[in-house]
Amino acid sequence: MYVVCKEHLELAIEMFVDEYEDAPDIVDLKDTEFSDWDPPVQCSHCEQAGKFLVV
């Protein structure tokens, strides 16, 4: 699972496919709320705001 900015979305998809050998689901964090989990505020690869969850 990766929380990433738009710039690193493609990289996160590639990393997910390499690790799990399956296509990930992409969740737009501005359109989704989680009741039991608060997503990280910044991208896993840089200091920009995390906008997508790759899972």
Secondary structure as UniProt FT lines:
FT   STRAND          2..4
FT   HELIX           6..8
FT   HELIX           9..20
FT   STRAND          26..28
FT   TURN            29..31
FT   STRAND          52..54
//
